[in-house]
Amino acid sequence: MCKSRVHDELDMVVGKSRAVNESDVSAMVYLPAVVKEVLRLHPPGPLLSWARLAITDTTVDGCHVPEGTTAMVNMWAISRDPEVWVDPLEFKPERFVAKEGELEFSVLGSDLRLAPFGSGRRTCPGKALGLTTVSFWVASLLHEFEWVPSDQGPVDLKELLKLSCEMANPLTVKVHPRR
Ligand code: HEM
């Protein structure tokens, strides 16, 4: 199970005697893969923030795009497309664990199969800060606590698209200290 695999990695890299440091995350492989898999299945900016204006008539993939058109990139659809991802609806962080000799998959905009921070000239300027902070907090929260379903039932992953993509219903869980 993914959660216990992250716990095993945290126990190996950090140990139970202290809290996680930011530098610990760079020694981890599986936790960054979990963060990438979450960004794939639930990109916080799936659509809106990618708006681009065609400043001249142009052709994209055989389609005529007149000057003045606002185009949006649907990252949510790309990251769930079975022609792009194997078993796209499955939560499989392993897909981001680089095999020997492979380069690590970058989510910072160089690979358009998954670019949760956008790409190109208007890419997110806070992407390194965002990715580092999210990874550090996920590592800390998982290192400090065991997370189990609440009495109100399983976690509801339904999404709601507002300015960013949010959980439709707030997360309800029980947490127990684990160290
Ligand atoms: C996990 C965290 C974050 C995610 C998923 C995210 C995602 C995005 C996305 C998808 C865009 C649009 C990029 C494009 O159009 O190509 C964007 C733009 C932007 N982001 Fe972020 N972002 C995050 C964190 C941050 C942080 C921490 C900051 C500031 C400290 C920030 C500041 C901005 C700004 C100013 C823009 C507009 C850039 C422009 O239009 O030129 N973001 N972000």
Residues whose N, C-alpha, C, O or C-beta is under 5 A from the ligand:
A	BS01	HEM	P44 G45 S49 W50 P116 F117 G118 S119 R122 T123 C124 P125 G126 K127 L129 G130 L131
